[in-house]
Amino acid sequence: MYLRNIATFKKILVLVLFTAFASFAHAETPAADSTSVDSAAIDSAQKLSPLNHLGHNMLLSAFGWPLGFHMLGGALTYKFSMKNNDLMVARFVARQDQLVYGIAFTPGMMMGTFFPILVPGYMYFISDNRALNNTGAVAVQATAVAFLYNNILKAISAREHPDAELNSGERSRDFKWGFFRRGVFYGWPSGHSMTNAAMAMSIAS
């Protein structure tokens, strides 16, 4: 099982590297940075839609410069799971007082669950400020694309969560490569992290 997982991972890594080099070789000149536009121009501009440049942005976010971070995250996840680093974290968390742990982290977990929906939704659909509407359109698109890609990656990787009660890390090293072999509730990477990062970066930019 271990050797087969390594062989599969190497094949996927080679495919991703080939795709990355091909996309970089045919990269087009990037469009002008929208952040250079002042707020007055944004206020007077036509209201943007989350569908604007959707196809182009989906391809760019998958095969443009972010691909390097996708590859790095995949390699680190594989390394950490093989070295049982994530299992060590799971065991550390399991040893903590559950009440204190819940008080400390439940608010953040709830915010991470609902903010990617509520914040862009308010900015785009409710606010009367044109600048916020346009920023919200960008955030809605970024969050939706991140959510889509996250579920695709989870459906392909189908990685088990580490179990703090097990004596070995065999469970968290179990990648079932394929498509929907374990649905989208198991796998890599974290949906909370991915969607919140996309929302925050799109608003900040």
C-alpha positions in Angstrom: 0.0 0.0 0.0 2.8 2.4 1.0 4.8 1.8 -2.2 1.7 2.0 -4.4 0.8 5.4 -2.8 4.3 6.7 -3.5 4.2 5.6 -7.1 0.8 7.2 -7.6 1.9 10.4 -6.0 5.0 10.6 -8.2 2.8 10.2 -11.3 0.5 13.0 -10.2 3.4 15.2 -9.4 5.0 14.7 -12.8 1.7 15.5 -14.5 1.2 18.7 -12.4 4.8 19.8 -13.1 4.3 19.3 -16.9 1.0 21.3 -16.8 2.7 24.1 -14.8 5.6 24.4 -17.2 3.3 24.3 -20.2 1.0 27.0 -18.8 4.0 29.2 -17.8 5.5 28.9 -21.3 2.3 30.1 -22.9 1.5 32.7 -20.3 -0.1 35.9 -21.6 0.7 39.4 -20.5 -1.3 40.0 -17.3 -4.0 42.5 -17.2 -3.6 45.8 -15.5 -3.9 45.7 -11.7 -7.4 46.7 -10.7 -6.0 48.0 -7.3 -4.6 51.0 -9.1 -8.1 52.3 -9.8 -9.1 54.8 -7.2 -12.3 54.6 -5.1 -14.0 57.4 -7.0 -13.6 55.5 -10.3 -14.9 52.4 -8.7 -18.0 54.2 -7.3 -18.8 55.5 -10.8 -18.1 52.3 -12.6 -20.6 49.8 -13.7 -21.6 47.2 -11.1 -19.6 44.1 -11.5 -21.0 40.6 -11.5 -19.5 37.4 -9.9 -19.7 35.9 -13.4 -17.3 38.5 -15.0 -14.2 36.7 -16.4 -15.2 33.6 -14.6 -13.8 31.1 -17.0 -10.5 33.0 -17.4 -10.1 33.4 -13.6 -10.9 29.7 -13.0 -8.1 28.6 -15.4 -5.7 31.2 -14.0 -6.3 30.2 -10.4 -5.7 26.5 -11.2 -2.8 26.8 -13.7 -1.4 30.2 -13.2 1.0 31.4 -10.5 -1.1 29.8 -7.7 -0.2 26.4 -9.1 3.1 26.6 -7.3 1.4 27.0 -4.0 -1.0 24.1 -4.8 2.1 21.9 -5.5 3.9 23.0 -2.4 0.8 22.3 -0.3 0.3 18.9 -1.8 4.0 18.0 -1.2 3.9 19.2 2.4 0.7 17.4 3.1 2.1 14.1 1.8 5.3 14.7 3.8 3.5 15.5 7.0 1.1 12.6 6.7 4.0 10.1 6.0 5.9 11.5 9.0 2.8 11.4 11.3 3.1 15.1 12.0 -0.6 15.7 11.6 -1.3 12.7 13.9 0.9 14.3 16.5 -1.2 17.5 16.3 -4.4 15.4 16.5 -3.1 13.7 19.7 -2.1 17.0 21.2 -5.6 18.4 20.7 -7.2 15.3 22.1 -5.2 15.7 25.3 -6.6 19.2 26.0 -9.6 20.0 28.1 -12.5 19.7 25.8 -14.5 22.5 27.4 -11.7 25.0 27.2 -10.9 23.8 23.7 -14.5 24.3 22.7 -14.7 27.8 24.2 -11.4 28.8 22.5 -12.0 27.5 19.0 -15.8 27.1 18.4 -16.3 30.9 17.6 -13.5 30.7 15.1 -14.8 27.6 13.6 -18.3 29.1 13.2 -16.9 32.3 11.7 -14.9 30.2 9.3 -18.0 28.3 8.3 -20.4 31.2 7.7 -18.2 34.3 6.9 -17.3 33.1 3.4 -21.1 33.2 2.7 -22.2 36.2 4.8 -19.4 38.7 4.2 -19.3 38.6 0.3 -23.1 38.2 0.3 -23.7 41.4 2.3 -21.1 43.3 0.2 -22.6 42.3 -3.1 -26.3 41.9 -2.5 -27.2 44.2 0.4 -24.8 47.1 0.6 -25.6 50.3 -1.3 -22.0 51.2 -1.7 -20.8 50.6 -5.3 -17.2 50.0 -4.2 -18.4 47.4 -1.7 -20.7 45.8 -4.4 -17.8 45.4 -6.8 -15.5 44.1 -4.1 -18.2 41.7 -3.0 -18.6 40.4 -6.6 -14.9 39.6 -6.6 -15.1 37.9 -3.2 -18.2 35.9 -4.2 -16.5 34.6 -7.3 -13.2 33.8 -5.5 -15.0 32.0 -2.7 -17.2 30.0 -5.1 -14.2 29.0 -7.2 -12.2 28.0 -4.1 -15.2 25.9 -2.8 -15.5 24.2 -6.2 -11.8 23.4 -6.4 -11.7 22.2 -2.8 -14.4 19.7 -3.4 -12.7 18.5 -6.6 -9.4 18.0 -4.7 -11.2 16.2 -1.9 -13.1 13.9 -4.3 -9.8 13.0 -6.0 -7.5 12.6 -2.9 -10.0 10.9 -0.5 -7.6 11.1 2.4 -8.7 9.9 5.8 -8.5 12.3 8.8 -5.8 11.4 11.4 -7.3 9.5 14.4 -5.8 10.4 17.8 -7.0 7.2 19.3 -5.1 4.9 16.9 -1.5 3.9 17.8 -0.2 4.4 14.3 -0.7 6.9 11.5 -1.8 4.3 9.0 -5.2 5.9 8.7 -4.0 9.4 7.8 -1.6 7.9 5.2 -4.5 6.3 3.4 -5.1 8.2 0.2 -7.7 6.6 -2.0 -6.9 8.2 -5.4 -9.8 8.2 -7.8 -13.0 10.1 -8.0 -15.6 10.2 -5.2 -14.2 7.1 -3.5 -15.0 8.7 -0.2 -17.2 11.6 -1.2 -16.1 15.2 -0.3 -16.2 14.9 3.5 -12.8 13.3 3.6 -9.7 14.4 1.7 -7.3 17.3 1.2 -7.2 20.2 1.7 -9.2 22.0 4.4 -12.4 23.6 3.0 -12.5 26.1 5.8 -8.9 27.3 5.2 -9.2 27.4 1.4 -12.5 29.3 1.1 -11.6 31.8 3.9 -8.2 32.5 2.4 -9.8 33.1 -1.0 -12.3 35.4 0.5 -9.8 37.4 2.6 -7.3 37.7 -0.2 -9.9 38.8 -2.7 -11.2 41.5 -0.4 -7.7 42.7 0.6 -6.6 43.0 -3.0 
